[in-house]
Amino acid sequence: MSNNTTRPDWGKLFASLLTEPGKLGEHYRLFHRYSLGNQAMAVFEMTIRGIPIGPISSFNGWKRLGRRVKKGEKAIALWMPVVKKDAIRKDDGTDEEVTKRFFIMKNNWFALAQTEPIDPENPGTVPIPETPTWDRELALKNLGITEVPFTEVDGNRQGFARPDRAEIAINPLAAMPWKTTFHEMAHCLLHSKQADVAFVDGGHINRSIEEAEAEAVAFLCCATLGLPGLEEARGYVQDWLGSPAQAEEFAKKSVARVFAAADKILKAGSKAGEGVDHE
Ligand SMILES: [Zn+2]
């Protein structure tokens, strides 16, 4: 984009977000879903062994992501369900088949920090693209947002935000780290306790609206900067909104908030002399 390029029509884009087909990214299903108990256990084990907390997967799971377990790394143990069929002899002499379900401890898991790329040229992580007009570091600085390490065990999560502390974290294995960056920045701008008071009457807005708002901001930022992920953003927003009625409500109540946040994020990272004009 050059100096004088005007933005794409945000009104049309916003409408397309709710009406055009989207898809839910495969990346929300790449990792096994661990129970909360297992996640807590994994965090505990990583902490006492001094392993940086991050996504975990099995030996073969990492291999599928293009990474391998480093030499000498010891696996993390978690509880895994085991199903066993057994026969019980009944009083009348016949056998009844029963299914027994129980848990065993299995040393089967490795954290991201215990792995390395199989092919150094292709580390399994997606680099954050440079855009000619928008600078990520600059945006973080101008918005007063701090990036912190991604300390989640569930690798399906692309990132997280702590709006009240103005902190974001991006999963090093995020499929579309730029889209996730905009999404988490939007949470900080729109969904901190102070922001809620300023923007929403009657207190807190519900989770699905928060997610749709953050993703709509990411959608506008990606579309304006020419970054991919639009189809995935539509899929995500429509999935959270669920019904046409809620989509209509969202379009009325959130459009101004979404535009304001996207505008702020784009301006905050705008490289000197290449400010995007405000319409
Ligand atoms: Zn979110």
Boltz pocket constraint, residues with backbone or C-beta under 6 A from the ligand:
constraints:
  - pocket:
      binder: B
      contacts: [[A, 183], [A, 187], [A, 210], [A, 211], [A, 214]]
      max_distance: 6.0
